[in-house]
């Protein structure tokens, strides 16, 4: 709902919205908003997953965490060194 509100406000000329392109794809496809990249290569997002040790995870969540881990770059500390789990 918040994403749709941001798109509608931008469409109404009330400002801009910074969103992942996929979340505004329908509005972009109908040309009701115009996508503008903030940088040449975009802004990378770093995904993390945290769970409670005492709980058994449902299979779909296990699969999702495995997918994130499979496609993730190695974590880095603020000074740029790679961190291992």
C-alpha positions in Angstrom: 0.0 0.0 0.0 2.8 2.4 0.8 4.5 1.8 -2.5 1.2 2.6 -4.4 0.7 5.7 -2.4 4.3 6.9 -3.2 3.7 6.2 -6.9 0.3 8.1 -6.8 1.9 11.1 -5.1 4.7 11.2 -7.7 2.1 10.8 -10.5 0.1 13.7 -9.0 3.2 15.9 -9.1 3.7 16.0 -5.4 7.3 14.9 -5.5 9.5 12.0 -6.3 9.7 8.4 -5.0 12.8 6.3 -4.7 11.8 2.7 -5.3 13.1 -0.5 -6.8 12.2 -0.5 -10.5 10.3 -3.8 -10.1 7.9 -2.3 -7.6 6.9 0.5 -10.0 7.0 -1.6 -13.2 3.2 -1.4 -13.9 3.2 2.4 -13.6 6.3 2.6 -15.8 4.8 0.3 -18.4 1.6 2.5 -18.6 3.9 5.6 -18.8 2.1 7.2 -15.8 5.5 7.7 -14.2 9.0 8.0 -15.6 11.9 6.0 -14.2 15.2 7.9 -13.6 18.2 6.1 -12.3 20.0 7.6 -9.3 23.4 6.2 -10.4 24.7 4.4 -13.5 24.8 1.1 -11.8 21.9 1.6 -9.4 22.1 1.2 -5.7 22.9 -2.3 -4.4 20.8 -3.7 -1.5 22.2 -6.1 1.0 19.8 -8.7 2.2 20.1 -10.5 5.5 18.0 -13.1 7.3 17.8 -13.6 11.1 15.8 -16.3 12.9 15.3 -17.5 16.4 17.4 -20.5 17.3 14.6 -22.1 19.4 12.1 -22.1 16.5 11.8 -24.6 13.7 11.5 -22.8 10.4 8.8 -23.6 7.8 10.1 -25.2 4.6 9.3 -22.1 2.5 11.4 -19.9 4.8 14.3 -22.3 4.8 14.1 -22.2 1.0 14.1 -18.4 0.9 17.1 -18.1 3.2 19.0 -20.6 1.1 18.2 -18.6 -2.0 19.5 -15.4 -0.4 22.6 -17.2 0.8 23.2 -18.7 -2.7 23.0 -15.4 -4.5 24.6 -13.1 -1.9 28.0 -11.6 -2.1 30.2 -12.2 0.9 29.4 -9.9 3.8 31.8 -7.1 4.5 32.7 -5.1 7.6 32.5 -1.3 7.5 36.2 -1.1 6.6 35.7 -3.3 3.5 37.1 -6.6 4.9 35.1 -9.7 4.1 33.3 -11.2 7.1 32.7 -14.9 7.5 29.9 -16.5 9.5 
